[in-house]
Amino acid sequence: MPPTEVESSTIIPASCIVGSITWVITNKVLEAQQQEPDPGTGPPNEIFVPTSTRGPLIHWAHTAKFSIHPGLGRTISLIRRTFWWPSMYRDVKEYISACQVCARHKSSNQHPQGLLQPLPVPHRPWSHIALDFVTGLPLSKGFTVILTIVDHFSKACHLVPLKSLPSSTETANLLIKHLFRLHGLPSEILSDRGPQLVARVWTDLAKHLGAKVSLTSGFHPQTNGQVERMNQKLEAMLRCICSSNPAGWSAQLPWVEYAHNSHTSSSSGQSPFEVSLGYQPPLFPSDSASSTSVPQFLRQARRTWNQTRAALQRTAERNCRIADRHRRPAPTYTPGQLVWLSSRDVKVRGSCRKFSPRFLGPFPVAEVLGPVSVRLELPPSMRVHPVFHVSLLKPVVSSPLCPPDAPPPPVRLADGSVGYRVRRILDVRPRGRGRQFLVDWEGYGPEHRQWVPGSWIDDVSLIDDFEASRASSSSASSSSAGPPGGVP
């Protein structure tokens, strides 16, 4: 039988083939080459990308669903499969740095910004104090709160049991009773931004007394690290002696205060008693008949203070060297500059924490308060103090390759008034005789979410879709919940 000639053929009949699959961006690149031809110096089999289409090409490779905002290396690797141009690495890096989606939703894996800024070393005991409140304690003889007062120089402390968190006026009276009558007026008081210490009554009283009130920056307790460490030691001591009788912690508080003040401090090499009083109170009767004259005692006290100040200075320098190994200098911020704010400690309403953005904004800088503290212009809906440590911020990067999306302009309503489009409804709550809805505005970030009455939402289908989604999720959760123990 004579051999037959076998012709190669495709699986799909030729009559069904329209053409090969091409990307729109490829056609745009080829069209742009008519104005800026390929110089012929690139790799073979790779398409040269003219200047006018480099931004759209990077946008396509970085944001497409098959890519989903990869990092620098993966974006370049994807582009290099087909395209090239001389400044590819620099342009892709510039684009990704300016990508607002990446800036908003990706966490940073770099060291935090802001080198350690140690507090100045005082010259005497009780001139610089720090205070805070320990809450969440079990009821003990009517007390549930501890006021912690710490001296920055001697590291001595006073622990005051309280029935509840005091008001600003009560806090001032407590300091007069437990601090000023014993040690005089301090020149600086460091505290957090609790309502007791931010209130105008307390600020005016401190001003009247001639003391400077220093408040920690928002969500950065390290600023008041001395009293934070004291609180940790206090809680550890109370756990050791009150684990079997938690309700008796208030009776043990004087012993905790004495134990702390009598132990040698690692910062000064002496106990807080020795630094603040000039001697160590004895635990047992002393048989020593030796006495020290007043001039000798004063010289010894002055020598102790000088030694303590030198030791504290060395400790501060050592702490800076250790801490700065894991920090990096903060960029220089200027008023009006746009920055991103970390959402780590800011509650984002209506969002699952896993899917909420890692940074909010951008927000303009209102004022630079110091090397590591910045005041931002925040929308009133956020309801947080606007002063933040630079470790919670990062500057907004702009690039012509990746222009930011401008928020949509207000919508002109039928009655001539101006409104904004609601993108979706996130939650609902009762208010009076009606309801309020938590809405996401079209073109605005989660920091602008607001509770609005239903009458503000013109598109009724948004409310219908939200209620239908709630009903379906409720029925799904109830049907998936089986009897306890897995018993049918």
C-alpha positions as CSV (number, residue, x, y, z in Angstrom):
1,M,0.0,0.0,0.0
2,P,1.6,3.3,-1.0
3,P,2.4,5.7,1.8
4,T,0.0,8.6,2.2
5,E,1.1,12.1,2.8
6,V,0.0,13.3,6.2
7,E,-0.7,17.1,6.5
8,S,-0.2,18.8,9.8
9,S,-3.3,20.6,11.0
10,T,-4.5,22.5,14.1
11,I,-7.0,21.2,16.6
12,I,-9.4,24.0,15.8
13,P,-10.5,24.2,12.1
14,A,-9.0,27.0,10.2
15,S,-12.4,28.5,9.5
16,C,-12.9,29.1,13.3
17,I,-9.6,30.9,13.8
18,V,-10.0,34.7,14.0
19,G,-6.6,35.7,15.3
20,S,-4.1,35.3,18.1
21,I,-4.6,36.9,21.6
22,T,-2.9,40.2,22.0
23,W,-2.9,42.7,24.9
24,V,-4.2,46.2,24.3
25,I,-1.0,47.6,26.0
26,T,1.1,45.8,23.3
27,N,-0.7,47.6,20.5
28,K,-0.3,50.9,22.3
29,V,3.5,50.3,22.7
30,L,3.8,49.4,19.0
31,E,1.8,52.5,18.0
32,A,4.0,54.7,20.2
33,Q,7.1,53.3,18.4
34,Q,6.0,55.2,15.3
35,Q,6.9,58.4,17.2
36,E,9.9,57.0,19.1
37,P,11.4,54.0,17.2
38,D,13.3,51.2,18.7
39,P,17.0,52.2,19.0
40,G,18.0,48.6,18.4
41,T,20.3,48.3,21.4
42,G,18.0,46.1,23.5
43,P,17.8,42.4,24.0
44,P,16.5,40.4,21.0
45,N,12.8,39.3,20.9
46,E,11.9,42.0,23.4
47,I,9.7,45.0,22.5
48,F,11.1,48.5,23.1
49,V,8.8,50.7,25.2
50,P,8.7,54.4,24.2
51,T,8.6,57.0,26.9
52,S,4.9,57.9,26.5
53,T,3.7,54.3,27.3
54,R,6.0,53.4,30.1
55,G,3.7,54.6,32.8
56,P,0.6,52.7,31.4
57,L,2.7,49.6,30.8
58,I,4.0,49.5,34.4
59,H,0.4,50.2,35.6
60,W,-0.8,47.2,33.5
61,A,1.9,44.9,34.8
62,H,1.6,46.0,38.4
63,T,-2.2,46.2,38.9
64,A,-3.6,43.5,36.7
65,K,-5.5,40.6,38.3
66,F,-2.8,38.2,37.2
67,S,-0.3,40.3,39.0
68,I,-2.0,42.0,42.0
69,H,0.6,44.6,43.1
70,P,3.8,42.6,43.4
71,G,7.0,44.1,44.6
72,L,9.8,45.7,42.6
73,G,11.6,42.5,41.6
74,R,8.5,40.6,40.5
75,T,7.1,43.5,38.6
76,I,10.4,43.9,36.7
77,S,10.6,40.2,36.0
78,L,7.1,40.2,34.6
79,I,7.8,43.1,32.3
80,R,11.2,41.7,31.1
81,R,9.5,38.7,29.6
82,T,8.3,40.8,26.7
83,F,9.4,44.4,27.0
84,W,12.5,46.5,27.7
85,W,13.8,50.1,27.9
86,P,17.0,51.6,29.3
87,S,15.6,53.0,32.6
88,M,13.3,50.2,33.4
89,Y,14.6,49.5,37.0
90,R,14.4,53.2,38.0
91,D,11.0,53.8,36.5
92,V,9.4,50.7,38.0
93,K,10.9,51.5,41.4
94,E,9.5,55.1,41.1
95,Y,6.1,53.8,40.1
96,I,5.8,51.3,43.0
97,S,7.0,53.9,45.5
98,A,4.1,56.1,44.4
99,C,1.4,53.4,44.1
100,Q,-1.3,54.5,46.6
101,V,-2.8,51.0,46.8
102,C,0.5,49.5,47.9
103,A,1.2,52.4,50.3
104,R,-2.3,52.0,51.9
105,H,-2.5,48.2,52.1
106,K,1.0,46.9,52.6
107,S,2.8,46.7,55.9
108,S,6.4,47.9,56.2
109,N,9.1,45.4,56.9
110,Q,11.8,48.0,57.5
111,H,13.1,49.3,60.9
112,P,10.8,51.9,62.4
113,Q,11.6,55.5,61.8
114,G,12.8,57.9,64.4
115,L,16.0,57.6,66.4
116,L,15.7,57.4,70.2
117,Q,15.3,60.8,71.8
118,P,16.1,60.4,75.5
119,L,14.7,62.8,78.0
120,P,17.1,65.3,79.6
121,V,18.8,64.1,82.7
122,P,17.5,66.1,85.7
123,H,19.9,67.8,88.2
124,R,18.0,66.8,91.4
125,P,15.4,64.4,92.7
126,W,11.7,65.1,92.0
127,S,12.3,67.9,89.6
128,H,11.0,65.8,86.7
129,I,8.2,63.3,87.4
130,A,6.1,60.9,85.3
131,L,2.6,59.6,86.3
132,D,0.1,57.1,85.0
133,F,-2.8,55.0,86.1
134,V,-3.0,51.3,86.5
135,T,-6.6,50.1,85.9
136,G,-8.5,46.8,85.6
137,L,-7.6,45.7,89.2
138,P,-10.1,43.6,91.3
139,L,-12.0,45.5,94.0
140,S,-9.9,45.7,97.2
141,K,-11.3,47.6,100.1
142,G,-13.1,49.9,97.6
143,F,-10.0,50.5,95.5
144,T,-9.7,49.6,91.8
145,V,-7.0,52.0,90.4
146,I,-3.4,52.8,91.3
147,L,-1.9,56.2,90.6
148,T,1.8,55.7,89.8
149,I,4.2,58.7,90.4
150,V,7.9,58.1,89.4
151,D,10.9,60.4,89.8
152,H,13.1,60.5,86.7
153,F,16.2,61.2,88.7
154,S,16.2,58.8,91.7
155,K,13.7,56.3,90.1
156,A,11.7,56.5,93.4
157,C,8.0,56.0,93.2
158,H,4.8,56.7,95.1
159,L,1.8,54.4,94.7
160,V,-1.6,55.8,95.6
161,P,-4.7,53.5,95.6
162,L,-7.9,55.1,94.2
163,K,-11.5,54.0,94.1
164,S,-11.8,55.0,90.4
165,L,-10.2,57.1,87.7
166,P,-10.1,60.7,89.0
167,S,-11.1,63.8,87.2
168,S,-8.6,66.4,86.2
169,T,-9.3,68.5,89.4
170,E,-9.1,65.3,91.6
171,T,-5.7,64.4,89.9
172,A,-4.3,67.8,90.8
173,N,-5.5,67.5,94.4
174,L,-3.9,64.0,94.6
175,L,-0.5,65.4,93.4
176,I,-0.7,68.2,96.0
177,K,-1.5,65.7,98.7
178,H,1.0,62.9,97.8
179,L,3.8,64.8,95.9
180,F,4.0,68.5,96.4
181,R,3.8,68.4,100.2
182,L,6.7,66.0,100.3
183,H,9.0,67.1,97.5
184,G,8.0,70.5,96.4
185,L,7.0,71.6,93.0
186,P,8.4,69.7,90.0
187,S,9.6,71.6,86.9
188,E,8.2,69.0,84.5
189,I,5.4,66.5,84.6
190,L,5.3,63.8,81.9
191,S,2.1,61.8,81.4
192,D,0.0,60.2,78.7
193,R,-2.9,61.8,77.0
194,G,-5.6,60.6,79.4
195,P,-8.6,62.9,79.8
196,Q,-7.6,63.5,83.5
197,L,-4.3,65.1,82.3
198,V,-5.4,66.8,79.1
199,A,-8.3,68.7,80.7
200,R,-8.0,72.4,80.9
201,V,-8.3,72.5,84.7
202,W,-5.1,70.4,85.0
203,T,-3.2,72.4,82.4
204,D,-4.1,75.7,84.0
205,L,-3.1,74.4,87.5
206,A,0.2,73.2,86.2
207,K,0.8,76.6,84.5
208,H,-0.1,78.4,87.8
209,L,2.4,76.2,89.7
210,G,5.1,77.0,87.2
211,A,5.4,73.3,86.0
212,K,5.7,72.2,82.4
213,V,3.3,69.5,81.3
214,S,4.7,67.2,78.7
215,L,2.2,64.8,77.0
216,T,3.3,61.7,75.2
217,S,2.6,61.5,71.4
218,G,-0.4,59.4,70.3
219,F,-0.1,55.6,70.5
220,H,3.6,55.8,71.5
221,P,3.9,54.8,75.2
222,Q,7.7,54.6,74.9
223,T,7.7,58.4,75.4
224,N,6.7,57.8,79.0
225,G,8.8,54.6,79.3
226,Q,9.9,55.2,82.9
227,V,6.4,55.0,84.3
228,E,5.4,52.2,81.8
229,R,8.3,50.1,83.2
230,M,7.3,50.9,86.7
231,N,3.7,49.7,86.0
232,Q,5.1,46.4,84.7
233,K,7.2,45.9,87.8
234,L,4.3,46.9,90.0
235,E,2.0,44.4,88.3
236,A,4.6,41.6,88.6
237,M,5.2,42.3,92.3
238,L,1.4,42.2,93.0
239,R,1.1,38.9,91.1
240,C,3.9,37.4,93.2
241,I,2.3,38.3,96.6
242,C,-1.4,38.5,95.7
243,S,-2.0,35.5,93.4
244,S,-3.8,33.6,96.2
245,N,-5.7,36.6,97.5
246,P,-6.2,39.1,94.6
247,A,-8.7,41.2,96.7
248,G,-5.9,42.1,99.2
249,W,-3.6,44.0,96.8
250,S,-4.3,47.4,98.4
251,A,-2.9,46.2,101.8
252,Q,0.3,45.1,100.0
253,L,0.8,48.4,98.1
254,P,3.0,50.0,100.8
255,W,5.3,47.0,100.8
256,V,5.6,47.1,97.0
257,E,6.5,50.8,97.2
258,Y,9.2,50.2,99.9
259,A,10.6,47.2,98.0
260,H,11.0,49.2,94.8
261,N,12.5,52.3,96.5
262,S,15.0,50.2,98.5
263,H,16.4,48.0,95.7
264,T,19.4,49.2,93.7
265,S,18.6,50.8,90.4
266,S,20.5,49.5,87.4
267,S,20.5,53.0,85.9
268,S,22.2,54.9,88.8
269,G,23.8,52.0,90.7
270,Q,22.1,53.1,93.9
271,S,18.7,52.7,95.5
272,P,16.1,55.4,95.1
273,F,16.2,55.9,98.8
274,E,19.9,56.7,98.7
275,V,19.6,59.1,95.9
276,S,16.5,61.0,97.1
277,L,17.1,60.8,100.9
278,G,20.9,60.6,101.1
279,Y,20.8,57.3,103.0
280,Q,19.3,53.8,102.9
281,P,16.6,53.4,105.6
282,P,17.7,50.4,107.8
283,L,15.6,47.3,108.1
284,F,17.1,46.4,111.4
285,P,18.2,48.5,114.4
286,S,21.8,49.8,114.0
287,D,24.4,49.7,116.7
288,S,26.5,52.3,115.0
289,A,27.0,55.4,117.2
290,S,28.7,57.3,114.4
291,S,27.0,60.5,113.3
292,T,27.5,62.8,110.3
293,S,27.6,66.5,110.6
294,V,25.2,68.6,108.5
295,P,28.0,69.9,106.2
296,Q,29.3,66.4,105.7
297,F,25.8,65.1,104.9
298,L,25.2,67.9,102.4
299,R,28.6,67.2,100.7
300,Q,27.7,63.5,100.6
301,A,24.3,64.2,99.1
302,R,25.8,66.5,96.5
303,R,28.4,63.9,95.6
304,T,25.6,61.3,95.3
305,W,23.6,63.5,93.0
306,N,26.6,64.1,90.7
307,Q,27.4,60.4,90.6
308,T,23.8,59.6,89.8
309,R,23.6,62.2,87.1
310,A,26.7,60.8,85.5
311,A,25.4,57.3,85.7
312,L,22.1,58.3,84.2
313,Q,23.8,60.0,81.4
314,R,25.9,56.9,80.6
315,T,22.8,54.8,80.7
316,A,20.9,57.1,78.3
317,E,23.8,57.0,75.8
318,R,24.0,53.2,76.0
319,N,20.2,52.9,75.6
320,C,20.4,55.1,72.5
321,R,23.2,53.0,70.9
322,I,21.2,49.8,71.5
323,A,17.8,51.2,70.4
324,D,19.1,52.9,67.3
325,R,20.5,49.6,66.0
326,H,16.9,48.7,65.2
327,R,15.7,52.2,64.1
328,R,16.4,54.4,61.1
329,P,16.4,58.2,60.9
330,A,13.1,59.8,60.1
331,P,12.7,61.9,57.0
332,T,12.4,65.6,57.4
333,Y,8.7,66.6,57.5
334,T,7.4,70.1,56.6
335,P,4.0,71.7,57.2
336,G,1.7,70.9,54.3
337,Q,3.5,67.7,53.3
338,L,1.2,64.7,52.8
339,V,1.9,61.6,54.9
340,W,0.3,58.2,55.5
341,L,-0.7,57.3,59.1
342,S,-0.4,53.8,60.4
343,S,-3.8,52.2,61.3
344,R,-2.2,49.9,63.9
345,D,-3.8,51.8,66.8
346,V,-6.6,53.6,65.0
347,K,-9.9,51.8,64.9
348,V,-11.3,51.7,61.3
349,R,-15.0,51.6,61.5
350,G,-16.9,48.9,59.6
351,S,-13.8,46.9,58.6
352,C,-12.6,43.4,59.3
353,R,-9.2,43.9,60.9
354,K,-7.6,41.4,58.6
355,F,-8.8,43.3,55.5
356,S,-8.5,46.9,56.8
357,P,-5.9,49.1,55.3
358,R,-2.5,49.3,57.0
359,F,-2.2,53.0,56.5
360,L,-4.8,55.8,56.4
361,G,-4.7,59.1,54.5
362,P,-3.0,60.8,53.0
363,F,-3.1,63.7,55.6
364,P,-1.3,67.0,55.5
365,V,1.2,67.9,58.2
366,A,-0.1,70.7,60.3
367,E,3.0,71.3,62.5
368,V,6.3,69.7,63.3
369,L,6.6,69.6,67.1
370,G,10.0,68.1,67.4
371,P,12.5,65.6,65.9
372,V,10.0,62.7,66.4
373,S,6.6,64.3,66.9
374,V,4.2,65.6,64.2
375,R,0.8,67.1,64.3
376,L,-1.6,66.1,61.4
377,E,-4.7,67.7,60.0
378,L,-7.3,64.9,60.5
379,P,-11.0,64.8,59.6
380,P,-13.3,65.2,62.6
381,S,-14.8,61.8,62.1
382,M,-11.5,60.1,63.2
383,R,-11.8,61.4,66.8
384,V,-8.1,60.8,67.8
385,H,-5.5,63.2,69.0
386,P,-3.6,64.5,66.0
387,V,0.0,64.3,67.4
388,F,1.9,61.2,66.4
389,H,5.3,59.7,66.6
390,V,7.2,59.6,63.3
391,S,7.4,55.8,63.5
392,L,3.6,55.7,62.7
393,L,4.0,57.9,59.6
394,K,5.5,57.6,56.1
395,P,5.7,60.3,53.5
396,V,3.6,60.2,50.4
397,V,5.7,59.7,47.2
398,S,4.5,61.2,44.0
399,S,5.5,60.4,40.4
400,P,4.3,61.4,37.0
401,L,4.4,57.7,36.1
402,C,1.7,57.0,38.8
403,P,-0.5,60.0,39.3
404,P,-2.9,59.7,42.3
405,D,-6.6,59.3,41.7
406,A,-8.3,62.5,42.5
407,P,-11.5,62.3,44.5
408,P,-14.7,62.7,42.4
409,P,-16.3,66.1,42.5
410,P,-19.5,66.7,44.4
411,V,-22.7,65.7,42.7
412,R,-25.3,68.4,41.9
413,L,-28.6,67.1,43.3
414,A,-32.1,67.8,41.9
415,D,-32.8,70.6,44.3
416,G,-29.5,72.3,43.4
417,S,-27.6,71.3,46.6
418,V,-24.3,69.5,46.6
419,G,-23.8,65.9,47.7
420,Y,-21.4,63.0,47.6
421,R,-21.9,59.5,46.2
422,V,-22.2,56.5,48.6
423,R,-20.2,53.6,47.4
424,R,-21.6,51.0,49.9
425,I,-23.2,50.7,53.3
426,L,-21.2,48.9,56.0
427,D,-23.3,48.9,59.1
428,V,-26.5,50.1,60.7
429,R,-27.5,51.3,64.2
430,P,-30.7,52.7,65.8
431,R,-30.8,56.4,66.6
432,G,-33.9,57.8,68.2
433,R,-36.9,56.7,66.1
434,G,-34.8,56.1,63.0
435,R,-31.6,54.4,61.9
436,Q,-28.2,55.6,60.9
437,F,-26.0,53.9,58.3
438,L,-22.2,53.7,58.2
439,V,-21.3,54.6,54.6
440,D,-18.2,54.4,52.4
441,W,-18.0,57.5,50.2
442,E,-17.1,57.1,46.5
443,G,-13.5,58.0,46.0
444,Y,-12.6,58.5,49.7
445,G,-10.7,56.2,52.1
446,P,-11.9,54.4,55.2
447,E,-10.8,57.4,57.4
448,H,-13.8,59.4,55.9
449,R,-16.5,56.8,56.8
450,Q,-19.5,58.4,58.5
451,W,-22.7,57.5,60.2
452,V,-25.5,59.2,58.3
453,P,-29.3,59.1,58.5
454,G,-31.1,57.0,55.9
455,S,-32.6,60.2,54.4
456,W,-29.1,61.2,53.2
457,I,-28.9,58.1,50.9
458,D,-30.8,58.8,47.7
459,D,-30.0,55.4,46.1
460,V,-32.5,53.2,48.0
461,S,-31.0,50.1,46.2
462,L,-27.9,50.5,48.4
463,I,-30.0,50.0,51.5
464,D,-31.9,47.1,49.9
465,D,-28.6,45.4,49.0
466,F,-27.2,45.9,52.4
467,E,-30.2,44.5,54.2
468,A,-30.3,41.5,51.8
469,S,-26.7,40.9,52.4
470,R,-27.2,41.0,56.2
471,A,-30.2,38.6,56.0
472,S,-28.2,36.1,53.9
473,S,-25.2,36.2,56.2
474,S,-27.4,35.8,59.3
475,S,-29.2,32.8,57.8
476,A,-25.9,31.3,56.7
477,S,-24.3,31.7,60.1
478,S,-27.4,30.3,61.9
479,S,-27.5,27.3,59.6
480,S,-23.8,26.5,60.0
481,A,-24.0,26.6,63.8
482,G,-24.7,23.0,64.9
483,P,-25.5,21.7,68.4
484,P,-22.7,21.8,71.0
485,G,-20.2,19.0,71.0
486,G,-21.1,18.1,67.4
487,V,-24.0,15.9,68.6
488,P,-26.6,15.6,65.8
